Amino acid sequence: MEAVATWEQQREDTALVLKITGDVDLSNSDELQRAIERLCVRARDEDVVLDLGDVRFIDSSGLRALYDGTRRASERVRLRYPAPHVLRLLEIALPGCFAIDGTEQGAEDVRTE
């Protein structure tokens, strides 16, 4: 069965936001990566926020989509509202790669310099 994920682009103040919803896995991660890449190109010098608050599941291909999709704009990218299970995967697989906002413990930046 194919996972269902959707994403919607929004503008908030000085940032472009991609709100991601559902299950992200091999069946849709390439499409998500392309959407992230397009957003990063469109953002130019603006901040990019990937809102993960409604992501129920993400596998390694989804993590790859986040990482590869944001490579060009990595300094301007923040992940927002990851669920505890998503945050744990990010800490294990991609430690220090993303700034994280709005976790259950409050806003924090887990990117290491």
Secondary structure, 3 states (H helix, E strand, C coil): CCCCEEEEEEEECCEEEEEEEEEECCCCHHHHHHHHHHHHHHHCCCEEEEEEEEEEEECHHHHHHHHHHCHHHHHHEEEECCCHHHHHHHHHHCCCCCEEECECCECCCCCCC
